[in-house]
Amino acid sequence: MHPHLLIIDDDRELCELLGEYLQSDGFTVTSCQDGAGAIAQARATTYDAIVLDVMLPGVQGLEVLRRLRAEHIETPVLMLTARGEEIDRIVGLELGADDYLAKPCNPRELAARLRAILRRAGSVGGSTAALDIDIGFTAINAAERSATWQSRDLQLTSVEFNVLQVLLKHAGSVVDKELLSQQALGRALTAYDRSVDVHVSKIRRKFLACGANNPIVSIRGSGYQFLVHEGDNP
């Protein structure tokens, strides 16, 4: 069964171009040109992934994303942003986007990014056979792709789960951002890319919301480390 994508962009020509390419590459594609209509479609139909343009008429792309996540619609979202608009990318990641591409984008790269997102979510050729991990009060259930602290659900997005899983696999050791980007985001780290930093920041806040101390420390110039406290099980 082909993965079903929803492309949300007011540029009809671009939607047709991307739709034709993605359909030839094994995807089923539905398109929508406005934010309000996109929200209604995402509510009514289960998609495997959403491609969302930030600039939309009426309800803007970031507001579409905010509403979807507020309604617990956790479909992976790849944002399309104007080239150089770093603030849109950061805000989008903060709101729960999984990845982004600058426009104009190469359809081949878009397809590759989407497949990486779907693999991470276990939808296309992904594996849920990874081992469960328990480090102190933190535990992840690989089959359910969920994480808890003292049995409290951390409510991670799919990409946040991947980041935490990589950190837990290397608990007590420093994990560089390149490795995190490759294993958690499915792509090489690029210059000025803050995606890993934003996702780690969100994970930290979710630990704090559950009453935990921050278990993830920044190692300047190196990466991140999940702390293994005395008495924990590495």
Sine and cosine of phi, psi and omega as CSV:
sin_phi,cos_phi,sin_psi,cos_psi,sin_omega,cos_omega
0.00,0.00,0.76,-0.65,-0.06,-1.00
-0.97,0.26,0.64,-0.76,0.08,-1.00
-0.87,0.49,0.69,-0.73,-0.04,-1.00
-0.99,-0.17,0.87,-0.50,-0.02,-1.00
-0.96,-0.30,0.55,-0.84,0.19,-0.98
-0.92,-0.40,0.88,-0.47,0.06,-1.00
-0.98,-0.20,0.84,-0.55,-0.03,-1.00
-0.91,-0.42,0.97,-0.24,-0.04,-1.00
-0.36,-0.93,0.70,-0.71,-0.04,-1.00
-0.98,0.17,-0.09,1.00,0.05,-1.00
-1.00,0.07,0.99,-0.17,-0.08,-1.00
-0.89,0.46,-0.63,0.78,0.01,-1.00
-0.89,0.46,-0.67,0.74,0.02,-1.00
-0.91,0.42,-0.67,0.74,0.04,-1.00
-0.85,0.52,-0.68,0.74,0.00,-1.00
-0.91,0.41,-0.69,0.72,0.00,-1.00
-0.88,0.48,-0.78,0.63,-0.01,-1.00
-0.91,0.41,-0.64,0.77,0.00,-1.00
-0.88,0.48,-0.70,0.71,0.00,-1.00
-0.89,0.46,-0.70,0.72,-0.02,-1.00
-0.91,0.41,-0.75,0.66,-0.08,-1.00
-0.91,0.41,-0.59,0.81,0.04,-1.00
-0.92,0.39,-0.59,0.81,0.05,-1.00
-0.94,0.34,-0.30,0.96,-0.02,-1.00
-0.98,-0.19,0.21,0.98,0.14,-0.99
0.98,-0.18,0.23,0.97,0.04,-1.00
-0.96,-0.26,0.43,-0.90,0.25,-0.97
-0.99,-0.17,0.73,-0.68,-0.16,-0.99
-0.81,-0.58,0.75,-0.66,0.18,-0.98
-0.87,-0.50,0.63,-0.78,-0.01,-1.00
-0.84,-0.54,0.39,-0.92,0.00,-1.00
-0.53,-0.85,0.61,-0.79,-0.12,-0.99
-0.96,-0.27,0.00,1.00,0.01,-1.00
-0.60,-0.80,0.40,-0.92,-0.12,-0.99
-0.91,0.40,-0.71,0.71,-0.04,-1.00
-0.89,0.47,-0.69,0.72,0.03,-1.00
-0.90,0.44,-0.59,0.81,0.00,-1.00
-0.91,0.42,-0.66,0.75,0.02,-1.00
-0.88,0.47,-0.69,0.73,0.01,-1.00
-0.89,0.46,-0.67,0.75,0.00,-1.00
-0.92,0.39,-0.65,0.76,0.00,-1.00
-0.91,0.41,-0.49,0.87,0.07,-1.00
-0.95,0.30,-0.61,0.79,-0.14,-0.99
-1.00,0.07,-0.44,0.90,-0.11,-0.99
-0.77,-0.64,0.62,-0.78,0.06,-1.00
-1.00,0.00,0.89,-0.45,0.04,-1.00
-0.97,-0.25,0.39,-0.92,0.06,-1.00
-0.99,0.16,-0.49,0.87,0.03,-1.00
-0.32,-0.95,0.38,-0.92,0.02,-1.00
-0.82,-0.57,0.72,-0.69,0.14,-0.99
-0.97,-0.25,0.88,-0.47,-0.19,-0.98
-0.83,-0.56,0.87,-0.49,0.09,-1.00
-0.98,0.19,0.67,-0.75,0.00,-1.00
-0.93,0.37,-0.64,0.77,-0.08,-1.00
-1.00,-0.06,0.95,-0.30,-0.01,-1.00
-0.74,-0.68,0.46,-0.89,0.10,-0.99
-0.96,0.30,0.54,-0.84,0.02,-1.00
0.96,0.27,-0.91,-0.41,0.01,-1.00
-0.97,0.23,0.89,-0.45,-0.05,-1.00
-0.94,0.35,0.32,-0.95,-0.08,-1.00
-0.86,0.51,-0.67,0.74,-0.01,-1.00
-0.91,0.42,-0.57,0.82,0.05,-1.00
-0.94,0.34,-0.60,0.80,0.10,-1.00
-0.84,0.54,-0.75,0.66,-0.01,-1.00
-0.88,0.47,-0.70,0.71,0.00,-1.00
-0.86,0.51,-0.69,0.73,-0.03,-1.00
-0.93,0.37,-0.64,0.76,0.02,-1.00
-0.88,0.48,-0.72,0.69,-0.02,-1.00
-0.94,0.35,-0.56,0.83,0.04,-1.00
-0.90,0.44,-0.49,0.87,0.02,-1.00
-1.00,-0.04,0.19,0.98,0.03,-1.00
0.87,0.49,0.53,0.85,0.18,-0.98
-1.00,0.03,0.97,-0.24,-0.18,-0.98
-0.99,-0.15,0.34,0.94,0.06,-1.00
-0.81,0.58,0.75,-0.66,0.03,-1.00
-0.83,0.56,0.67,-0.74,-0.04,-1.00
-0.83,-0.56,0.79,-0.61,0.15,-0.99
-0.94,-0.33,0.85,-0.52,-0.02,-1.00
-1.00,0.01,0.56,-0.83,0.18,-0.98
-0.96,-0.29,0.85,-0.52,-0.05,-1.00
-0.85,-0.52,0.39,-0.92,0.09,-1.00
-0.91,0.41,0.62,-0.78,-0.02,-1.00
-0.86,0.52,0.78,-0.62,0.03,-1.00
1.00,-0.03,-0.13,0.99,-0.02,-1.00
-1.00,0.07,0.96,0.27,-0.07,-1.00
-0.90,0.44,-0.57,0.82,-0.06,-1.00
-0.89,0.45,-0.61,0.79,0.04,-1.00
-0.89,0.45,-0.63,0.77,-0.01,-1.00
-0.91,0.41,-0.71,0.70,-0.03,-1.00
-0.91,0.42,-0.71,0.70,0.02,-1.00
-0.89,0.46,-0.66,0.75,0.03,-1.00
-0.87,0.49,-0.69,0.72,0.04,-1.00
-0.90,0.44,-0.63,0.77,0.04,-1.00
-0.88,0.47,-0.57,0.82,-0.03,-1.00
-0.99,0.16,-0.18,0.98,0.07,-1.00
0.89,-0.46,0.23,0.97,0.10,-1.00
-0.94,0.35,0.47,-0.89,-0.02,-1.00
-1.00,-0.05,-0.50,0.87,-0.03,-1.00
-0.27,-0.96,0.08,-1.00,0.03,-1.00
-0.51,-0.86,0.36,-0.93,0.14,-0.99
-0.68,-0.74,0.59,-0.80,0.07,-1.00
-0.99,0.12,0.62,-0.79,0.07,-1.00
-1.00,-0.01,0.54,-0.84,-0.07,1.00
-0.96,0.29,0.63,-0.78,-0.06,-1.00
-0.95,-0.32,0.43,-0.90,0.07,-1.00
-0.99,0.15,0.84,-0.54,-0.02,-1.00
-0.82,0.57,-0.55,0.84,0.01,-1.00
-0.92,0.40,-0.66,0.75,0.03,-1.00
-0.93,0.38,-0.61,0.79,0.05,-1.00
-0.86,0.51,-0.71,0.70,0.02,-1.00
-0.88,0.48,-0.67,0.74,0.00,-1.00
-0.90,0.43,-0.67,0.74,0.02,-1.00
-0.90,0.44,-0.66,0.75,0.00,-1.00
-0.90,0.44,-0.66,0.75,0.02,-1.00
-0.91,0.42,-0.60,0.80,0.05,-1.00
-0.90,0.43,-0.68,0.73,0.04,-1.00
-0.88,0.48,-0.70,0.72,-0.04,-1.00
-0.93,0.35,-0.58,0.81,0.08,-1.00
-0.89,0.45,-0.68,0.73,0.00,-1.00
-0.89,0.45,-0.54,0.84,-0.01,-1.00
-1.00,0.09,-0.06,1.00,0.03,-1.00
0.99,0.15,0.29,0.96,-0.08,-1.00
-1.00,-0.03,-0.53,0.85,-0.04,-1.00
-0.75,-0.66,0.96,-0.29,0.08,-1.00
0.89,0.46,0.24,0.97,0.00,-1.00
-0.99,0.14,0.21,-0.98,0.00,-1.00
-0.79,-0.61,0.74,-0.67,0.09,-1.00
-0.97,-0.25,0.32,0.95,-0.06,-1.00
-1.00,0.09,0.00,1.00,0.00,-1.00
-0.87,0.49,0.50,-0.87,-0.07,-1.00
-0.96,0.29,0.56,-0.83,0.19,-0.98
-0.91,0.40,0.48,-0.88,-0.03,-1.00
-0.74,-0.67,0.70,-0.71,0.09,-1.00
-0.81,-0.59,0.87,-0.50,0.08,-1.00
-0.81,-0.58,0.97,-0.25,-0.04,-1.00
0.86,0.50,-0.84,-0.54,-0.02,-1.00
-1.00,0.05,-0.09,1.00,-0.05,-1.00
-0.99,-0.13,0.72,-0.69,-0.01,-1.00
-0.63,-0.78,0.58,-0.81,0.12,-0.99
-0.83,-0.55,0.63,-0.78,0.08,-1.00
-0.96,-0.27,0.95,-0.30,-0.13,-0.99
-0.92,0.39,-0.63,0.78,-0.04,-1.00
-0.91,0.41,-0.65,0.76,-0.01,-1.00
-1.00,0.02,-0.16,0.99,-0.04,-1.00
0.80,0.60,0.78,0.63,0.01,-1.00
-0.78,-0.63,0.39,-0.92,0.00,-1.00
-0.70,-0.71,0.57,-0.82,0.00,-1.00
-0.72,-0.70,0.40,-0.92,0.20,-0.98
-0.80,-0.60,0.86,-0.51,-0.11,-0.99
0.76,0.65,0.70,0.71,0.03,-1.00
0.92,0.39,0.14,0.99,0.07,-1.00
-1.00,-0.09,0.78,-0.62,-0.05,-1.00
-0.91,0.41,0.82,-0.58,0.02,-1.00
-0.97,0.23,-0.22,0.98,0.04,-1.00
0.81,0.58,0.81,0.58,0.00,-1.00
-0.99,0.12,0.55,-0.83,0.20,-0.98
-0.96,0.29,0.14,-0.99,-0.03,-1.00
-0.86,0.51,-0.70,0.72,-0.04,-1.00
-0.95,0.30,-0.57,0.82,0.07,-1.00
-0.90,0.44,-0.63,0.78,0.06,-1.00
-0.86,0.51,-0.68,0.73,-0.02,-1.00
-0.89,0.46,-0.68,0.74,0.00,-1.00
-0.89,0.46,-0.74,0.67,-0.01,-1.00
-0.90,0.44,-0.62,0.78,0.00,-1.00
-0.88,0.48,-0.69,0.73,0.02,-1.00
-0.90,0.44,-0.69,0.72,0.00,-1.00
-0.89,0.45,-0.64,0.77,0.00,-1.00
-0.93,0.37,-0.59,0.81,0.04,-1.00
-0.88,0.48,-0.49,0.87,-0.02,-1.00
-0.92,-0.39,0.47,0.88,-0.08,-1.00
-0.80,0.60,0.70,-0.71,-0.03,-1.00
1.00,0.01,-0.21,0.98,0.02,-1.00
-0.91,-0.42,0.38,-0.92,0.04,-1.00
-0.99,0.16,0.77,-0.64,0.06,-1.00
-0.94,-0.33,0.87,-0.50,-0.03,-1.00
-0.97,0.25,0.37,-0.93,-0.09,-1.00
-0.90,0.43,-0.52,0.86,0.02,-1.00
-0.89,0.47,-0.72,0.70,0.02,-1.00
-0.91,0.42,-0.67,0.74,0.03,-1.00
-0.87,0.49,-0.68,0.73,0.00,-1.00
-0.90,0.44,-0.69,0.72,-0.01,-1.00
-0.90,0.43,-0.75,0.66,-0.13,-0.99
-1.00,0.10,-0.53,0.85,-0.05,-1.00
-0.99,-0.10,-0.59,0.81,-0.03,-1.00
-0.98,-0.19,-0.26,0.97,0.04,-1.00
0.98,0.22,0.38,0.93,0.00,-1.00
-0.45,-0.89,0.33,-0.94,0.01,-1.00
-0.94,0.33,0.53,-0.85,0.06,-1.00
-0.96,0.28,0.72,-0.69,0.01,-1.00
-0.92,-0.40,0.29,-0.96,-0.01,-1.00
-0.85,0.52,0.68,-0.73,0.05,-1.00
0.92,0.40,0.22,0.98,0.02,-1.00
-0.99,0.13,0.90,-0.44,-0.04,-1.00
-0.97,-0.26,0.24,0.97,-0.06,-1.00
-0.84,0.55,-0.74,0.67,-0.02,-1.00
-0.86,0.51,-0.71,0.71,-0.02,-1.00
-0.87,0.49,-0.68,0.73,-0.02,-1.00
-0.91,0.41,-0.69,0.72,0.00,-1.00
-0.91,0.42,-0.65,0.76,0.04,-1.00
-0.90,0.45,-0.66,0.75,0.02,-1.00
-0.87,0.50,-0.66,0.76,0.01,-1.00
-0.93,0.38,-0.63,0.77,0.03,-1.00
-0.89,0.46,-0.69,0.73,0.03,-1.00
-0.84,0.54,-0.72,0.70,-0.02,-1.00
-0.89,0.46,-0.56,0.83,-0.01,-1.00
-0.96,0.29,-0.56,0.83,0.13,-0.99
-0.89,0.46,-0.72,0.69,-0.01,-1.00
-0.88,0.48,-0.62,0.79,0.01,-1.00
-0.90,0.43,-0.42,0.91,0.04,-1.00
-1.00,0.04,-0.05,1.00,0.02,-1.00
0.99,-0.13,0.11,0.99,-0.01,-1.00
-1.00,0.07,0.43,-0.90,0.25,-0.97
-0.96,0.28,0.39,-0.92,0.00,-1.00
-0.90,0.44,0.90,-0.43,-0.04,-1.00
-1.00,-0.04,-0.07,1.00,-0.08,-1.00
-0.92,-0.40,0.89,-0.45,-0.02,-1.00
-0.95,-0.31,0.53,-0.85,0.06,-1.00
-1.00,0.06,0.74,-0.68,0.09,-1.00
-0.95,-0.31,0.97,-0.26,-0.14,-0.99
-0.79,0.61,0.81,-0.59,0.05,-1.00
0.98,0.21,0.00,1.00,-0.04,-1.00
-0.85,-0.52,-0.86,0.51,-0.06,-1.00
0.28,-0.96,-0.72,-0.69,-0.06,-1.00
-0.74,-0.67,0.43,-0.90,0.00,-1.00
-0.69,-0.72,0.77,-0.64,0.14,-0.99
-1.00,0.04,0.86,-0.51,-0.11,-0.99
-0.95,0.30,0.70,-0.72,0.11,-0.99
-0.94,-0.33,0.95,-0.30,-0.04,-1.00
-0.99,0.14,0.35,-0.93,0.01,-1.00
-0.84,0.55,0.77,-0.64,0.01,-1.00
1.00,-0.10,-0.16,0.99,0.08,-1.00
-0.98,0.22,0.18,-0.98,-0.01,-1.00
-0.93,-0.36,0.99,-0.14,-0.03,-1.00
-0.94,0.33,0.00,0.00,0.00,0.00
